Amino acid sequence: MLSNFPNSTVLLQDAIKSRLYQKLVVQLAKDFGLANVQVDFQMDIVPEQLRTILHEKIYYLIMERFSDYLNLLYV
């Protein structure tokens, strides 16, 4: 299944339509946990907040804790 999404907002809207959004949030929490990276978001987070938190966290990891960023990539 190959889909082209112009941006993350459209991707998250499609996840909601497909009823996969909650599973995505749960999987993100698992992945960050396995990489031993603390991320704070609730399971009922709205898509725009999720996108913002992920953007800020990934930017922080790249700039401040690159080895943790690499751990996250390898999960």
Backbone hydrogen bonds, N-H to C=O, Kabsch-Sander energy under -0.5 kcal/mol:
donor,donor_aa,acceptor,acceptor_aa,energy
3,S,1,M,-0.6
5,F,3,S,-0.6
11,L,7,N,-1.6
12,L,8,S,-2.5
13,Q,9,T,-2.1
14,D,10,V,-2.2
15,A,11,L,-2.0
16,I,12,L,-1.9
17,K,13,Q,-2.3
18,S,14,D,-2.3
19,R,16,I,-1.4
20,L,15,A,-3.2
21,Y,15,A,-1.1
24,L,20,L,-2.2
25,V,21,Y,-2.3
26,V,22,Q,-2.3
27,Q,23,K,-2.5
28,L,24,L,-2.6
29,A,25,V,-2.1
30,K,26,V,-2.1
31,D,27,Q,-2.8
32,F,28,L,-2.6
33,G,29,A,-2.0
34,L,30,K,-2.8
35,A,31,D,-1.7
36,N,33,G,-1.4
37,V,32,F,-2.8
41,F,39,V,-0.7
45,I,42,Q,-1.2
50,L,46,V,-2.2
51,R,47,P,-2.6
52,T,48,E,-2.0
53,I,49,Q,-2.8
54,L,50,L,-2.7
55,H,51,R,-2.3
56,E,52,T,-2.6
57,K,53,I,-2.7
58,I,54,L,-2.7
59,Y,55,H,-2.3
60,Y,56,E,-2.4
61,L,57,K,-2.6
62,I,58,I,-2.5
63,M,59,Y,-2.5
64,E,60,Y,-3.2
65,R,60,Y,-0.9
65,R,61,L,-0.9
68,D,65,R,-0.6
69,Y,65,R,-1.8
70,L,66,F,-2.4
71,N,67,S,-2.0
72,L,68,D,-2.1
73,L,69,Y,-2.0
74,Y,70,L,-1.7
75,V,71,N,-0.6
75,V,72,L,-0.9
